[in-house]
Amino acid sequence: MSATIVACITDVMSSDLTNEPPVEGSVPNETFEPLRRAIGERYLTYALSTIMHRALPDARDGLKPVHRRILYAMRELRLSPTGGFRKSAKISGDVMGNYHPHGDMAIYDAMARLAQDFNVRYPLVDGQGNFGNIDGDNPAASRYTEARMTAAAEALLEGLNEDAVDYRDNYDGTLREPEVLPAAFPNLLANGSSGIAVGMATNIPPHNIVELVDASLHLIKTPDARDDTLLNFVKGPDFPTGGVIVEPAESMARAYSTGRGSFRLRAKWAIEDLGRGAWQIVVTEIPYQVQKSKLIEKLAELIQTKKVPILADVRDESAEDVRIVLEPKSKNVDADVLMNTLFRNSDLETRFSLNMNVLIDGRTPKVCSLKEVLRAWLDHRRVVLIRRSKHRMEKIDHRLEVLEGFIIAFLNLDRVIDIIRYDDDPKAALMSQEWAGEHRKATSERDYVSPLPSTGEGELSDVQAEAILNMRLRSLRRLEEVELVKERDALMIERAALEDLLANDAVQWARISEQLREVKKTFGKDYERGHRLTQFAEAAEVEDVPLEAMIERESITVVLSQMGWIRAMSGHIDLERELKFKDGDGPRFTFHAENTDKLLILGSNGRFYTLSGANLPGGRGMGEPLRLMVDLPNDVEIVDIFAHDPTRRLLVASNVGNGFVVPEVDVVAQTRSGKQVLNVKDGEVACKAVKITGDHVAVISQNRRFLVFPLDEVPEMTRGKGVRLQKYNQARGAQGMLELDGGLSDITTFAWENGLSWTMGGGNTRSEKDMTPWLGKRAGVGKAPPHGFPRNNTFE
């Protein structure tokens, strides 16, 4: 991946820059090379450094360099799980000064995370003090906190004194540090890892050690086992915060076999009975890496914005454990519907992405399957076992050589004492003597043959002579020889077992299996939080419930003032009732509706905007500006507002007499910016949205021209300019402004057999049964209106 990035940079920097000879006055040691090559080589160096030494974990011990160095520095400070604590500032200072040349805050943050039991499945650092919490609060400063290793960290370091791994120089060459840790358990999968490198990233969830050990034992017994077989042991991720995984088994199997995928993780919840039919929901576990405080804020926002109207309240009653209380709007709410709605709208359900991109043998980045990761760790454990066995054998050989010398000394005690007492060079004298009784056979299954060659000068080697000279006088008692023989025989038996182990692969894997069973016993059910924390369940698919169905239906009266302030009065009040408005303001639209209704607003720009009746401000105050609730421009007037009826059709028209029929369901907007329905040009405005109730259209112009025509002459559309409904003389003025001789004043629909009615002054109504004199074709000019038609040229 990094090579691809470098290649892209090389293509970009493809200018013909070649080596040029030094010019006069240039720096003596200055080098010349093409710019693209210089940038490519340096960027590749940076990319490889980021991938190998910072972002990606090693498949063998599951650690990044900073974490490995923190644990090694704590070991050097002897901060064992049973020992005392040390200041975190001391630990991060030692790590920075000896092994990790980066900022102390970066080191302390990495160490603090290893101590957080809500971030790490098996914490590697035992923290004392404030190391942060699940709410997202940061740890206290390093001078206030103390730390030591945990048993899990000690298991990762076990064997460092026995040449289990290779060491390398630290950054300044003054000290040595391990390249990798022995890792007694598969820490990469047990604690997971995440990181972003150059051109690649990794994200591995934590798992349960017992399940990982069982899978490893099966892999030792059956090396060609398939990934899906290993899933019989590794059920899935085991997050430190618990939760419930609702990902289908097929999807999880595919993710583990390819190394890429994701897992759906939900909060764990239960219904708590409050008596008398009342209940509440209690969330006791939240998804991994979700900050509880931000989750509470999001839930509160859903209540405030009424996006989940069936949720009444949320409370955080957490102490040491998580306890989030969710109160439903009423006891008749379905709990499954409420929770599924919250799962969709909050972090009570998250997706954890799986990308097992790790360093194989500490060098090669590769996206691995579950089997490949376990195999890399098991191969590492075999290398560790062989190296520790060889190291132990060397120690045994050295000790056996010394023991042989001691036994010879006891068998020839008087001569040894005389040489030490009187000889000027006792060491040379001891080595030059021929000693009797030195070849004693072991009382074991096989005879011991010293692996050390003879010195050629005598029976005692340099090591044996030095050990005899350093022997204390109190060790010269007779019983000491018996102890030496017992120790020698025991060591010879141990050495024989080590030889068998090094010579036989089956014995090696048997020993590794024994070690794994010890790990399982140590970190199993008796270990703190050793049991599985994350559970599995099938996602109960609940049908999507419309927002209106979640709201408890109530009658409201919508009031929109002349200045655009909107509110909802409780109940259906008298529409003629006098209401209070701000100074200089007054009523414009007042109508009855339900809080479950959607309200449609037509702007003079031809756009429809949608509001939920449940989201309107209450009627105790003056309301809120409508322009704050929808993105209605300041230069756009509100033409009409009404409750939405999905079965209805509308006749929309502009002031120049253009219009069309549109189903009401097609004007509902899904966003605050509204939905463009009627297209208008400069100088034109949308002026009417009439609810169709008949089969004919009546239109009156501002110059009192009246026209009636069949509704079926008007096309049905979802968006556009429409067709000409009535003809007016129009022209563009000197400044390009539209000037109409007439213009649409009002429009309505009616049933031909019932005739047309209109409202007169004083609230009286007048009807005209026969509309034949005014019947014409669409786009006509029209005639004078019927006798008694209102002078304001409106039908209402």
N, C-alpha and C positions, 0 to 999 in steps of 0.2 A: 504494500500500500504506500509506504513512504517512498519507494523507488518511483512509483507512478507520479507522486507529487513532485518529486525532483525532476522527472521527465517533463512534466507540464511547465515547470519553471524554466527548464532549459529551452523549451520551444518558444516561450515568451521572450527569453533573452537570446534570441537567435541572430543578433547583429553580428556582422563579420568583424569581431574583435580578435585579432591574432597577436601573437608575441611580437613585440617590437624591440629593437635594440635600445639599450639605455641612451638617453639623450644627455647632452653635456650639462653638468650641474646636478645630476640626479644623485640620490642617496646611494652610497657604495653598496650596501647589502640589500637594496630594494629588489624585489622579484616582480616579474611581469608574467601574467597569465590571462587568458580570456575571462571576461567578467562572468559569462554564463557558467564556466567551469568552477570559478571561485565560489560563486553563490551556491551552485549545486552541491559541491563538496561540503561546504560549511553548513548548509541547511540539512544535508543528510546526516552530518555528525550530530547536529542538534536533535533531529528527529529520532535517531537511534538512541541518544542519551535519554530522551523523554520516554521512549517506549521501554527501554531495558532498566533504567535506573530511577524511574519516578512513578509512572502511571500504571503499568501492568504488573500483576502479582506473579510470583514464581509458582508453577504447578506443584512443586515439591513440598514447600512449606506454607504456601498460600499467603506469603507476606511480600509487601513492598520493601525496598531498602530502608525507608525511614522507620517502619515498624520493627524490622529485624534489628536495626541498630539500637532502638529504644530498649528492646528486651535484652539484648546483649549487654548494654551499658548497665541495666538494672541488675543483671547477673554479676557483673564485675563489682557492683556496689554491694553485693550479697543481700539483696532485698528479697529473700525467700518468702514463701507464703506464710511461714510460721515465725518469721523474724519481725523486726520493727519496721516502721514506716520512715521514709525520708522525704524531705521537702521536694515538691515537684520542680521547683526552680533549680535545685541541685542536679536532679536527674536530667532535665532538658539542657542544662549547662554542660554536663558531661557529654551528652550525646552530641551537642553542637561542637564542643571543643575537641573531641576525640575522633568522632566518626562521621558526622553529618554536617557539612559546612553550609548550613542554611539558617534562616531566622529562628530564634528561640520560640517565637509565638507559633510558627508553623509546626515546630516539633512538639510544643506543648499541646496544641490542638489535636495533633495526631495521637498523642499519648492519652489525652482526655477522652477521645472517642473510644479507645480500647477499654476504658473503664466504665462506659455507659451501657448498662444492661438493657436499655431500650434500643440501642443501636447495634450491639454485638451479642450474638447468641451465646457465646461462651467467653465472657470478658477475660482479657489477658492481663489487665492491670486492676489491682484492688485499690480503689481510691478512698481517701478519707478527707471529707470536706465537700464543698459544693462543686460537683463535676457536671453541672447542667441537669436539665430535666426534660421530660417529654413535651412540655409546653413550648420548648424552643429557647429557653433561657440559657445564656452562655455560662461556661464554668467560671468559677472565681479565678482571680489572678494566681499564677503559679507560686507566688510567695505565701499564699494562704492555704494551699492544699498539700496533701502528702499522699504517697503511693508506695506500693510494693507489688510484686508479682503474684499471680494467682497460680493455682495448681495446674491449670491448663497451660499457662505460659511455661511453667517448669517442665511440663511434659514435652513442649516443643524444643526445649534446650537440652533435654536429657541426652548425654553422650558426647557433649562438646569436649570434655576432658579426655576422651578416649579416641581421639583422631577420627571422629565419625564423619567430618566434612573437611573440605579444603578451606584454608584461610588465605586472605590477601592483605596487602598493605592498605592502611587507611589513606585518607586523601593527602596527608603530608609525609607519609612513609615512616612515621615514628612508632606506629602501633600496628597490630594485626587484628583483622575482624573476619568473621566467618562469611563465606560466600552464600551459604544457605544453612538453615537450621535442620537438625535431625528430624524434628516433627514426628512425634509418636502417634499423632492422629491426623487425619486429612483436614487440616485447618482451612484449606482453600474452600472446600464445600461446607465445612462446619460453621465458619464465621462469614463466608461470602466475601465479596470485594467489589469495588467499583472504581472506575478511573477513566480519564479521557486523555489519550495520547495524541500523537500527530497522525491523522488519517485513520485512526482506529480507537475503539473504546472497549471497556469491559464492564459487565454488570452481572454479578453472580449472587443469588440469594443464599442465605444461611440454611443449613440442614441440621438434622438430629444426628449426633455422633453414633448413637447405638445403631441406627439404621444404616449409616455409612459403614460401620464396622461389619455389620451382617453382610452388606453387599460386597465388601472387600474379601471377607472369608469365602463367600461364594465364588468370587473371581479367582481366588487362589486355587480353589478346588476345581473350578471349571474355567480355565483361561480363555476359552473361545465363547464365553457366555455373551448373549446379545444384550443390547441396551434395555429392551423391554422386559427381559428377564430380571435385570437388576432393579427394575421398578417394583418388583414384588417385595423388595426389601426397603428401597428408598421411596417412600410414598409420595414425596414432594417436598417443597421448601418447608422449613420450620422456623418461622419468624420470631424474634425475641418478644414482640408485642402481641403474639398470638394471632387472633383473627380467624377467619374462615375462608378457605380457598374454594371457589366455586367453578374453577376451570374444568372442562371436560377431560376425562382421562386420556382420550385420543390426542387431544391437543398437547397435554403435558408430555406424553410419550414422544410425540414428534419433536417437541422442544428439546428434550433430553438427548435424543438421538442425533439431532443436527447441531446442537449447541446454541440455537437461537429460538426465541419464542417469547411468550409472556404468560402471566398468571393473573387471573382475576381474584382480588383479595377484598373481602368484606369485613366490616366490623361485626363483632359478636354481640347480640342483643337478646333481650328476653322481656316478656310482659310481666309487669308487677301489679298484682291486684291490690286496689285501694279500698275495696268494699263498696257495697251498694251499686255495683255495676261499673264503678269508675276504675280506670286503669291508667298506667303510664308505661312507657318503654324505657328500659335502662340499658345503656351501652356500656359493657365492661371491658371490651378490647377493641382497639382501633387499628386500622391498617398500618403496616410497617412504614416508617419514615414520614408519617403524617404528624405534624405538630398539633397537639391538642388545642392550644389556644387559637390557632388559625381555623381549625375545624369548628370550634364554637362560634367564632366570628362569622364564618360562612353560614352556619345554621341560623344565627340571629339575623343575618342579612336576608335569608330566604323568608323569614317571618316578616321582617319589616317591609320587604318589597311585595309580599303576598304571592310569591311564586309557588309556595306550598301552603295554600290557605287552610288545609286541614291540620297544620301544625300550629299549636297555640303558643308554646313556650319551650325554651331550652335552658337547662341549668347545669352547671358544672359542680358536682358534689364530690369530686375526686379528693382523696387524701393520698395514701400510699398507692392505692390501686385506682384504676380509671373507673369513674362512675359519672356518666353523662345521662341526665334525665330529659326525656322528650315527652311533652304533654300534648295529647291530641286536642283538636278543637272541641270535640264532643265524644262521648262514650260510644256513639254509633259509628265512629270512623273504623274502617278496616285496617288493622295493624299492618298486614302485609302490603296493602296499597300504600300506606304512609311510608313504610321503610323502603319499598321499591322506588317510590318517588324521590326519597332522600338519597338513595344509592345513585340515581341518575343525576342528581343536581348538586352533590357534595362529595367530599373525599371520604365519606363512609364506605365507598367502594373505589378502589384504585386498581391500576394494572401495573404489575412489576415486570419489567422487561428482562429477559434472560439473554445474555451475550457472553458465553464462556470463552472469551479471548484471553489466553494466558501464555506465559513464557514456558516453553518446554525446555528442560535442562538449563533454564536461566538465560537462554539465548534466542530461541526461535518463537516469535509470536504465532499462535495458531488458535483458531476457533475449534474447541474440542467437544466431544460428546461426554456424557457422564462416564462411560466406560474408559475413555481415553484419559480423563482426569484421574480416575482411581488407579488406572494402570501406571501412569506417570508417578503417582505417589508411592505405590507398592514397589516399583522398581527402585525408587529412591530409598525406601526402607531396606531393601535387600542390600544395596550398596552400603548403607549405614551399618547393617548387621555384619557384613564381611569386614569392613574397616575396623569396627570395634572388636571383632573376634581376632583379627590379626594383631591389633594393638595389645589386646589382652594376652595373646600368645607370646608376644615379645616381652611383656612384663613377667610372664611365667618363666620363660627361658632365663631371663636375668636372675630371677629369684632362685630358680633351681641351681643355677651355677653357683650362687652365693651359698645355698644350702649344702651343696656338695663340699665346698670349701670348709664350711663349719663342721660337717661330719668328719672330714679328714682331720681337722684340728682336734676334735674330741678323741679320735682314735689314736692320735699321736700328741697328746696334750703336753707331756713332759718335754719332748723335743721342741714343740712350738714355743713353750715358755722359755726354754733355754735360749733359743734363737732370738726371741724378742728381748730377753734380758741382757744378753752378752754381745750380740752381733752388732757391728757398726751400721750395717745396712740390712735390717731385718727383712724388708720386703724382697730384696733380691735373693736373700738367703732362703726365704720360704719358697720362692718360685724355682730355685735351683735344686731343691731337695727332691729325692725320690721317696714318695710316701707310700706306706702300706695300707691295705684295706680300703682304698678309696672307691673301688668299683663295687658298690653294693646294689643289688637288684631291688626293684620296687615290688612291693606286695600288692600289685594291682593286676588288672586284666592284661596288660602288656608291659614289657620291660622298657624302662626309660633309657634312651641313648642320648647323651648330651649333644645338642646341635652345634656346640661351639668347638671349633678345631683346637687341637693341642697346641700349646705355645712352642713346643720344641725344646724348651729349656727346663721343663720340670712338669710335675703333675698339677701344680696350682697355677691358675691364670692370674693375670694382673688384677682382675676384679675380685677374685677369691682372696688373694693375698691382702688387698686393701681392706676387704670386709673383715678378715681375721684381725688385722691390726686395729681396726676401729671397734672391735667387739668389747663390750664392757666386762669387767672382772666378775660381776655378779652373775653373768651368764655362763660361767664355767662350772656350774653345779652339774651333777650327774644326770638329773632328770631332764635337763635341757636337751640332751641328745635325743631322748625319746620324743620330745615335742618336735624337734627338727625332722626326725624321720616321719612322723605323722604328717607334718606340713608338706614334706616332699612328696609323700605318697598321694596326698589329696591333690596337689598341684599336677602330678603326673596324670591322675584320672581326669582332671579338668582339661589338661592339654590334649589328651586323647579324644575327648568329646569335641573340642574345638577343631581338631584335625578332621574328624568325621563330618563336622558341620561344613567346613570349608571345601571338602571334597565332594559333597553330595547336595544337589539342588533341592531335593525333596526334604532333606533335613533342615535346610535353610528356610524353606517356606513353612515347615512345621513350627520352627522357632518363631517366625513372624506371626503365625496364627496364634501361638500362645501369647505373644505380646499384645495382639489385638484383643484377645479375650480379657486380658488384664485391663486394657484401656476401656473396654465395654463395662467391666465391673466398676472401674473408678468413676466413669462419667455417666453411669446408667441412672437408674431410678433413685438411687440413694444420693446422687449428686444434686446440689441445689439447682432446680429447674432442669434436671436431667430428663424428665419426661417430655413427651411431645406437647408443644404449646399450641401450634396451629392445627386446626381441625379441618375436615373436608365435608362438603355438602353439595347437593345439586342446587343450582340456581332455580328457584321457583319462578317460572315465568308468569307474571301477573299481567293481564291485559292493560294496555295503556288507558288510563282514565282521563278524559278531558278535564281541563282545569275547572270548567263550569260544574262538573259533576262532583268535584271535591268541596265546593263552596256550599255552605248551608244557605239555601235560597231565602232571600229577604226582599221585600219591596222597597224601592228607593224612588226618590224624585230628583232628577238631574237638573241642575240649575247652572246655566252658562251666562255670564254677564256680558255687557257690551264691551268691556275692556278685556274679555277673554279669561276671566277667573271662573273656575269650575269647582263644583262641590256636589255631594250627594246627600240629600235630606232623607232621614229615615222614614219609611212608609210612603204611601201615596197621599200627599197633601193636596189641598185645593190649589189648582193651578192659578187661580185668581188671587190667592193669598198674597198679602204684601210682605216682602222679605227685605232684609237689611243688606245694603251694599256699601262699598267704599264711597267716599265723597266723589261726586262727579261720575259715578257709575250707576248702572241700572240693569234690569233684566233684559235678556235677548231671547234665549231659548229656555223653556221650562217644559219638561215632559216626564211621564211616568215610565219606569223601567224596573228591572230586577237586577240585583247585584251580580247575578250570573250572566247577564247580557254583555255582549260586546257592543261598544259604541262606535259608530262610524262617523268620521268628521270629514267633510269635503272642503278643501281649500280652494281659493280662487285660482290657484295654479293648476287645477285639474287633478290633484293628488288626493287620494283617500288615506286617512290615518285611522288607526284602530286603538281603542282603549278598553280595558276591562273594567266593568262596573265595580268589581271588588276592589280595584286599586284607586278609586276616587277618594279624595279627602272627605272627611266627615262634614256634616252641615252645621256644626256648632260655630265655626269661624266663617271667614269669608271665602274659604277655599284656597286653591293654588292656581297660578297661571297655567293655562293649558299648554303654552309654548314650552314650559319646563318638562312636560310629560311626553310630548312628541316633538320631533324636529320640524316645527312649523316656522318658516322664515318670517322675519318681522314685517316684510312688505307684502305678505300674503294674508288676505282676509279670510275669516271663517264664514263659509257660505251656508252650511247646514250641519246639524248633528242629530243623530237619531239612533235608536236601538236596532241592532242587526237582526234580520229575519232571513235565514238561509233559503227559505222557499220563495222569496220575493224577487221581483225584478225591478230595476230602476231605469228611469229615462233621464239621462244627463244631458245638459245643454249649456252652450256658451252664450255670451252676450251678442255674438254676431249671428246667432240663429243656427249654429251647427249642433248636432247631437246624435245619440244612438241609444239603443237599449242594451243594458248589461245585467247579467245575473248578479245578485247581491253577493253571492259567495265569492265572486271573482274580484271584488273590490276590497276584500279583507286583507290588511297589511300584516306582515309578520315581524316587521322591524319598526323602530321609532321613526325612520325616515319616510315611511309611508309607501304608497303604491301609485304610480302614475296610471291614470285611467283615461282622462279626457285631455288630448293634446291641444294646447293653445299657443298661438304665436304672440309676438310682442304687441301690446295694446289690447289683446283679447283676454277675457277672464271667464272661468267657469262660474255660472251663476245659478244653476238649478240642478237638483237631484230629486226627481219626482217618483214616488212609489206608484207603480202601475196598478190600477184597480179596474180598468175597463178595456174596451176595444178600439176607442178613438182618442185622438189627441186634440186638445184645444190650446191655442197659443195666442197671446195678445202682445202687441209691440208697444213700445213707448209712445209711438205716435198714434195709438189707438186703432191699429189695424188687427182685426179678429179673423182667425182662420181655424177651421176644423178639417181633419183628414184622418183616414184609418190608421190605426197603430201598426198594422202589418206592412205599411210602407216604410217604416223605420227599421233598419237592419239591427240584428243583435250582434254585438261585438264585445271583446274584453278590453280593448284599448284602441285608441285612434282619435282622429279628428271628427269622425262621424259624417253625416250627410246634412244637406241644407234642410232645415225645418220650415223656415219662413224667410222670405226674401226682403232685404233692406238695401237702400242705397248707401254705399259706403265708399270712402275715399281716404287718401293719405294727405294730411295737411302739409304745411310748409316745412315743418320740423319732423316729418315722417310719422306724426301721430295719427292713429286711426280715428276717423270722424264718421259717425253713423247718422243717417237720416232715419231715425227710428231705433232699432235695436230691441232685443228680446226683453220684455218686461216680466211676463209670467207664463207658465205652462202647466197643464194638468192633463189627466186622463179621465175618461168617463165611459160608462156603458151607454151605447146608442139608444137602446130601448127605454132607459131611464131618463134620458136627457141630461142637461148640465145644470148644476146648482152652484151659486156663489154667495159669499157672505156680504151682506149690506151693513151699513152703519148701524150701531146699536145692537149688533149681534143677530139681526134678522137675516133670514135666508130667502133667496129668490131662485126660482127654477124656470128653465126654458125647455119644454119637452121636445119641440121640433127644432132640430139644429140644421135642417136641410138648407136654409138660406146661406149659411156660412160654410157649408161643406165644399171642399175643393181638393185640389191636388197638393201633395207635400211640396214645399218650396214656393208656394204662391204668396202673393202680397196680402190677400185677405180683404175684408170689408169692415165697415163700421160695426162695433159690437152691439149686442142686443140692447133694447131699451132698458134703462135702469142699471146698466153695468157700472160698477164703482169707478170713480174718476181716478183713483190711484192705480188703475190698471192691474189689479191682482185678483185672484180667485178666492182668497181667504181674507 
